[in-house]
Amino acid sequence: MHLRLDEWLDFLSIDASTRAVLGEVAPLLERNLDAMLEAVYVAIQANPATRKMFANADSMVRAKAAQRHHWQRFVFSGNFDDAYLAAARRIGEAHYRLGVDLRFYMGTYTLMLDQLSKVILENIVNDPARQHRYLSAINRVTSLDMGISTTVYYDSQVDALRQMANELNFALARAGEFRDNETGHHLVRMSQMCHALAIEIDMGAQWAQMIQIASPLHDVGKIGIPDSILLKPGRLSPEEQDVMRTHPDIGATIIPDYPSEVIRMARRISLTHHERWDGGGYPAGLRGEEIPLEGRIATICDVYDALVSVRPYKEAWPQAQAVEYLRANSGEAFDPVLVEAFMRILPEVDAIQVRHADG
């Protein structure tokens, strides 16, 4: 949000000279603020659709008081600091939670700007240059306030959609894990390890977030494996192993070929998390960097968490034994550069294990 605010301030040329102009006009605007807000809320009440934004008269009184404080404390003074950002975030998030239509939300700024312009034009007469200075400053700070608050509203909406998508993603991923007698905690641990490893190798926060979202779907293809094979307590026959090795392709069929990069990443992870650095993996026998980076990361994190966790068919390995396994297979099963990076984040991996231990 800080970077976004800096960009708004720069784009709208809101600087010390703007604040100086606001200092001149603020007393006039503050004297008329109650009347301006009253005119805005009369317009809101006159429209059946916007009137529904308020549950009752008390809620409108509270909203009006909050708006008065916001305009006087921040907008009229050009005081766009951390306190302003916190206030703008509260306003945007509150309007989103209350279900205020974004069109009406932005429309109230237009009504308020009309009132501000009217006060300036009616009180500053025979001085066009001064009128222009005042109107320009007010237009800029009002546009900034509307832009920041609307951005928070939009971000809240996107965050809610992202959270819903993540929950649906985990629900689908857990379907595969539960059929394999594994726990949802494994998905959380493995995905957070993927995120930490991506950050460690400087892939950036956005890419790291994508792999955290995408990686839990690595074994979703197990949904398509018969129980007689998936839940078999003993060793699989060669024919059964062939069936089991189809689960990456099944997963890629389940995960849609969709333009979203995070969905594409999930498909690539599903397809490649059983490939080996030396080319001895499946289903395609990819070698080295032919294996997508996200697949190589998911492989290490998935295997490590499986080794140090209890499974119906094995006890949990001590960390030292699991670390030795990764090192012994570095350059064969696993990308050696990623293995060394994983060693550097072992303290963070341990913390993830503790936070999301199986109950």
Secondary structure as the mmCIF struct_conf table of DSSP 4:
data_model
#
loop_
_struct_conf.conf_type_id
_struct_conf.id
_struct_conf.beg_label_comp_id
_struct_conf.beg_label_asym_id
_struct_conf.beg_label_seq_id
_struct_conf.end_label_comp_id
_struct_conf.end_label_asym_id
_struct_conf.end_label_seq_id
HELX_RH_AL_P HELX_RH_AL_P1 HIS A 2 PHE A 11
TURN_TY1_P TURN_TY1_P1 LEU A 12 SER A 13
BEND BEND1 ASP A 15 ASP A 15
HELX_RH_AL_P HELX_RH_AL_P2 ALA A 16 ARG A 31
TURN_TY1_P TURN_TY1_P2 ASN A 32 ASN A 32
HELX_RH_AL_P HELX_RH_AL_P3 LEU A 33 ALA A 46
BEND BEND2 ASN A 47 ASN A 47
HELX_RH_AL_P HELX_RH_AL_P4 PRO A 48 ARG A 51
TURN_TY1_P TURN_TY1_P3 LYS A 52 MET A 53
BEND BEND3 ALA A 55 ASN A 56
HELX_RH_AL_P HELX_RH_AL_P5 ALA A 57 HIS A 70
HELX_RH_PI_P HELX_RH_PI_P1 TRP A 71 VAL A 75
TURN_TY1_P TURN_TY1_P4 PHE A 76 GLY A 78
BEND BEND4 ASP A 81 ASP A 81
HELX_RH_AL_P HELX_RH_AL_P6 ASP A 82 ARG A 97
TURN_TY1_P TURN_TY1_P5 LEU A 98 GLY A 99
HELX_RH_AL_P HELX_RH_AL_P7 LEU A 102 ASN A 123
BEND BEND5 ILE A 124 ILE A 124
BEND BEND6 ASN A 126 ASN A 126
HELX_RH_AL_P HELX_RH_AL_P8 PRO A 128 ARG A 179
TURN_TY1_P TURN_TY1_P6 ASP A 180 ASN A 181
HELX_RH_AL_P HELX_RH_AL_P9 GLY A 184 GLU A 200
TURN_TY1_P TURN_TY1_P7 ILE A 201 ASP A 202
HELX_RH_AL_P HELX_RH_AL_P10 ALA A 205 ALA A 214
HELX_RH_3T_P HELX_RH_3T_P1 SER A 215 GLY A 224
BEND BEND7 ILE A 225 ILE A 225
HELX_RH_AL_P HELX_RH_AL_P11 ASP A 227 LEU A 230
TURN_TY1_P TURN_TY1_P8 LEU A 231 LEU A 231
BEND BEND8 PRO A 233 GLY A 234
HELX_LH_PP_P HELX_LH_PP_P1 ARG A 235 SER A 237
HELX_RH_AL_P HELX_RH_AL_P12 PRO A 238 MET A 244
TURN_TY1_P TURN_TY1_P9 ARG A 245 THR A 246
HELX_RH_AL_P HELX_RH_AL_P13 HIS A 247 ILE A 254
BEND BEND9 ILE A 255 ILE A 255
BEND BEND10 PRO A 259 PRO A 259
HELX_RH_AL_P HELX_RH_AL_P14 GLU A 261 THR A 272
TURN_TY1_P TURN_TY1_P10 HIS A 273 HIS A 274
TURN_TY1_P TURN_TY1_P11 TRP A 277 ASP A 278
BEND BEND11 GLY A 279 GLY A 279
BEND BEND12 TYR A 282 ALA A 284
HELX_RH_3T_P HELX_RH_3T_P2 GLY A 288 GLU A 290
BEND BEND13 ILE A 291 ILE A 291
HELX_RH_AL_P HELX_RH_AL_P15 LEU A 293 LEU A 307
TURN_TY1_P TURN_TY1_P12 VAL A 308 VAL A 308
BEND BEND14 SER A 309 SER A 309
STRN STRN1 ARG A 311 ARG A 311
TURN_TY1_P TURN_TY1_P13 PRO A 312 TYR A 313
STRN STRN2 LYS A 314 LYS A 314
HELX_LH_PP_P HELX_LH_PP_P2 GLU A 315 PRO A 318
HELX_RH_AL_P HELX_RH_AL_P16 GLN A 319 ALA A 328
TURN_TY1_P TURN_TY1_P14 ASN A 329 ASN A 329
STRN STRN3 SER A 330 SER A 330
TURN_TY1_P TURN_TY1_P15 GLY A 331 ALA A 333
STRN STRN4 PHE A 334 PHE A 334
HELX_RH_AL_P HELX_RH_AL_P17 PRO A 336 ARG A 344
TURN_TY1_P TURN_TY1_P16 ILE A 345 ILE A 345
HELX_RH_AL_P HELX_RH_AL_P18 LEU A 346 ARG A 355
TURN_TY1_P TURN_TY1_P17 HIS A 356 HIS A 356
#
